[in-house]
Amino acid sequence: MRKLLLIGILIQSISEAYSQVEFTLQSSELIPHDEGFFLGGVSYDFNGDGLDEFINGCPGDFDFEDYERRNPAEVTYDLHTESGEQFGFTYKNCMILPVCEAKYPSELEPALSSGFIQMRPLIDTTDTDLMYSYILSPEISNLQSITMETSADVSIQPDRRLIPYNIEYSIDGGETFVQDYYISDVVAAQGGYRVTYDAETNEDFAQIQSDSKTKNVILRFVTNVDNSNLGAYKGQYVKVHKIVVVADSAMTTSGEIILSNAPTLLSDPILIRNGYASVESGTVTAYTISGQFIGSGDSVKLGKGLNVLTTNSGFRKKVFIK
């Protein structure tokens, strides 16, 4: 009997270890949309000389808020137009800047991850398509922890300006989100913010975790409303560099873990040298960031800028060539 009990415990431990997954949103791996700011850019008379200037790529000192508030009667937020799904995460009304650095030098060790997807403030409107800017996690169960890397687009001044965000959750597939329990935090440092939430450090996380043991949940990462009445907690732009959710894959109606949903981790087979991408076996295919075919074979010469590489074994990554 004792042997059977030990075998049962061992099988359970193996099953739990196998099903636990790191669901990762690495912003440097995201592909920007053709119509987004990074690729599509914007033309506007920024210096008031009567001629439009064109800006795209990494924004540098470009003031998003000043541009998107150019009409005092209407906040347009018309640069944050990218919506879609990549790597299992869904995003709405965001801006993808995959090779751009944080606005302020990183003070973290290790340094803040490169690249970011930027969420804008929420808009106080009844138009839900326009109202929200958010990132949704895949559907998960048995949540263990959430780690986020974020940074700010404006200087942090604790006496009058914070950079708030919330992590909400849904137990009905994203139709509604629980109102009584959600994680509320702020980007806490000028040089970027890295934080891990778990049941020991956050009471609201503990409730989310409790629900995730018996139900599938979806996490929603979202900013505050653009409303001056909120004072220091008024909605601001939040740059999300990385999200790591440690959890199990979603359960079936019978309570079983859907192991096939768990991403398979592959070692990197692609060698980058002297502007070429090569593989020892199989083929590597290269595209521009906008999807234009560059070449395919055991060795491919890459173009300047961001290149998307895939192999016939299913490995995928992006490489920036200066």
Secondary structure, 3 states (H helix, E strand, C coil): CHHHHHHHHHHHHHHHHHHEEEEEEEHHHCCCCCCCHHHHCEEECCCCCCCCEEECCCCCCCCHHHHHCCECCECCCCCCCEEEEECCEEEEEEEEECCCCCCCCCCCCCCCCCCEEEECCECCCCCHHHHCCEEECCCEEEEEEEEEEEEECCCCECCCECCEEEEEEECCCCCCCCCCCCEEEECCCCCCEEEEECCCCCHHHHHHHHHHCCCCEEEEEEECECCHHHHHHCCCCEEEEEEEEEEEECECCCCCECHHHCCCCCCCCCEEECCEEECCCCCEEEEECCCCEEEEECEEECCCEEEEEEECCCCEEEEEEC
